[in-house]
Amino acid sequence: MKYTPGPWKMRPNGDMSSAPRGGKATQVCSISWGVSASEDKPGNARLIQCSPQLSEALDEMVLLVTTPTVSQAILGNAKLLPKAKQIIENAKIVLEAATGEQQAVWPRIDHAKPKLE
């Protein structure tokens, strides 16, 4: 996944920067808000700021549910399976949009991805 790592911060002027822990802040982008968007600005800014962390969290969730123990537990639970499939598919769709890369179909394991420790 290629993007500027977070956490991202936005200044009131719309400048977005990345300030990794212990690292130097770097400019990510500058956002221009329309006059009519003033009510939506704080919510949109928070969503943009947390997008790297959201993407990473979904990626970790997919890694977790593709581990053999977890995938077998989900597949073996008739009550859990339909909702779990829906959640995993939604995560897959979002990760594909965020990364531009096709994700493996669950419960298939993508051996190219790092494993959870």
Secondary structure, DSSP 4 states (H G I P E B T S, - for coil): --S--S-EEE-TTSEEEE--TTS--EEEEE----GGGTTTHHHHHHHHHHHHHHHHHHHHHHHHHTSHHHHHHHHT-TTTHHHHHHHHHHHHHHHHHHHSSPPPPTT---TTSPPP-
